[in-house]
Amino acid sequence: MDFIAIQGAISSLKAAAEISKSIMDMKNMSEVQGKVIELQSALLEAQNCALTATTSQFELQERVRELEAKLKERGDWEEQKVRYQLVSPWKGPAQTYALKESYSNGEEPHLVCSSCFHNEDKIILNPVKNKTGFIQMVCPKCKSTMDTGYRGIGGPKYAEEYSQKN
């Protein structure tokens, strides 16, 4: 909260109260009019300070909402992350993440892009036949490719099946 704006509002309201008291003691109309203008100025200043404090409070509330959403996303990602295991499904250095059958909840086996996975994003790889007829796994988001070394690879398996193969 913007304490300076709140202090300014309080100080302006105190000044307005003092001006109001002094108006009561005046007998001359021109003096009264001058004090009324002074009073209006003090009230406007108090209103501006209150508006600044309200704006500041709104911005802080919005930031809290953003941070809470990020915390929720982080928690959701932690739940997702444990569902996958890093595997090497083909000969060579290619690695990807595969869904663990024990965490599948009926979901079909699939492979996830390791680059996107490290950026806390679950993007399923798609098989694509390259110009030489070999199958590559391609990430639709980051466009990374992974050579399988095969002309046909069959469907993806659960992580545990890749672990048993090696």
C-alpha positions in Angstrom: 0.0 0.0 0.0 1.2 3.5 -0.8 1.7 5.0 2.7 3.0 8.3 1.4 -0.3 8.8 -0.5 -2.3 7.9 2.6 -0.2 10.3 4.8 -0.8 13.0 2.1 -4.5 12.4 2.2 -4.6 12.5 6.0 -2.6 15.7 6.1 -4.8 17.3 3.4 -7.9 16.4 5.4 -6.4 17.9 8.6 -5.7 21.1 6.7 -9.3 21.1 5.4 -10.6 20.7 8.9 -8.4 23.6 10.1 -9.6 25.8 7.2 -13.2 25.0 8.0 -12.7 26.0 11.6 -11.2 29.3 10.6 -14.1 30.0 8.2 -16.4 30.0 11.2 -14.4 32.7 12.9 -14.5 35.1 9.9 -16.9 37.9 9.4 -15.8 39.3 6.1 -17.2 37.6 3.0 -14.0 38.0 0.9 -12.0 36.3 3.6 -14.6 33.5 3.7 -14.4 33.1 -0.1 -10.6 32.9 0.0 -10.8 30.2 2.7 -13.4 28.3 0.8 -11.0 28.2 -2.2 -8.2 27.0 0.1 -10.6 24.4 1.5 -11.5 23.1 -1.9 -7.8 22.9 -2.8 -7.1 20.9 0.3 -10.0 18.5 -0.4 -8.9 18.0 -4.0 -5.4 17.2 -2.7 -6.8 14.6 -0.3 -8.9 13.1 -3.1 -5.8 12.8 -5.3 -3.8 11.2 -2.6 -6.7 8.7 -1.9 -6.9 7.9 -5.6 -3.2 7.3 -5.7 -3.4 5.0 -2.7 -6.3 3.1 -4.3 -4.4 2.7 -7.6 -1.4 1.4 -5.7 -3.5 -1.1 -3.8 -5.2 -2.3 -7.0 -1.7 -2.8 -8.6 -0.5 -4.8 -5.6 -3.7 -6.9 -5.6 -3.1 -7.7 -9.3 0.5 -8.6 -8.6 -0.6 -11.0 -5.8 -3.1 -12.6 -8.2 -0.4 -13.1 -10.8 2.0 -14.6 -8.3 -0.7 -16.9 -6.9 -1.5 -18.1 -10.5 2.2 -18.7 -11.1 2.4 -20.8 -7.8 -0.6 -22.8 -8.9 1.0 -23.4 -12.4 4.2 -24.5 -10.7 2.3 -26.9 -8.5 0.4 -28.2 -11.5 3.7 -28.7 -13.3 5.2 -30.6 -10.4 2.2 -33.0 -10.6 2.7 -33.4 -14.3 6.5 -33.8 -14.2 6.4 -37.0 -12.0 4.2 -38.7 -14.6 7.2 -38.8 -17.1 10.5 -40.5 -17.3 13.5 -39.7 -19.5 14.1 -42.6 -21.9 16.2 -43.5 -25.0 13.7 -45.2 -27.2 16.0 -45.7 -30.2 19.6 -46.5 -30.9 21.8 -43.5 -30.5 21.8 -40.5 -28.2 18.2 -39.4 -28.8 16.3 -38.9 -25.5 12.8 -37.9 -24.8 10.3 -38.2 -22.0 7.7 -41.0 -22.0 4.6 -41.3 -19.9 4.8 -43.8 -17.1 2.1 -46.4 -17.2 1.6 -46.2 -13.5 0.7 -42.5 -13.8 -1.3 -42.7 -17.1 -4.8 -42.8 -15.6 -6.0 -44.4 -18.9 -4.1 -42.0 -21.1 -2.5 -43.5 -24.2 1.3 -43.8 -24.2 3.1 -40.8 -25.8 6.5 -39.1 -26.0 7.1 -35.6 -25.0 9.7 -33.1 -26.3 12.6 -33.0 -23.9 13.5 -29.3 -24.8 9.9 -28.2 -24.0 9.7 -30.4 -21.0 12.7 -28.7 -19.5 10.9 -25.4 -20.1 7.9 -26.8 -18.1 5.8 -27.5 -21.1 4.3 -30.8 -22.1 4.4 -31.0 -25.9 3.7 -34.4 -27.5 6.1 -35.4 -30.3 4.7 -36.3 -33.8 6.2 -38.9 -36.1 7.1 -37.5 -39.5 8.7 -39.3 -42.5 11.7 -37.4 -43.7 12.9 -37.2 -47.4 14.9 -40.4 -47.0 11.9 -42.4 -45.7 13.1 -42.6 -42.1 10.9 -41.5 -39.3 11.7 -38.5 -37.2 9.9 -37.3 -34.1 9.1 -33.6 -34.4 8.0 -31.2 -31.8 5.1 -29.0 -33.1 6.1 -26.1 -30.8 9.9 -25.8 -30.8 10.3 -27.7 -34.1 13.2 -29.8 -32.7 13.6 -33.2 -34.5 14.8 -36.5 -33.3 16.0 -39.2 -35.7 14.6 -42.7 -34.8 16.9 -44.5 -37.3 13.8 -46.5 -38.4 11.5 -46.4 -41.5 8.7 -47.4 -39.2 8.6 -47.3 -35.4 5.2 -48.5 -34.3 3.3 -46.6 -31.7 4.9 -45.1 -28.6 5.2 -47.1 -25.4 5.0 -46.3 -21.8 8.3 -45.4 -20.1 8.6 -48.7 -18.2 8.6 -50.6 -21.5 11.6 -48.6 -22.8 13.4 -49.2 -19.5 12.9 -53.0 -19.8 14.2 -52.9 -23.4 17.6 -51.4 -22.5 
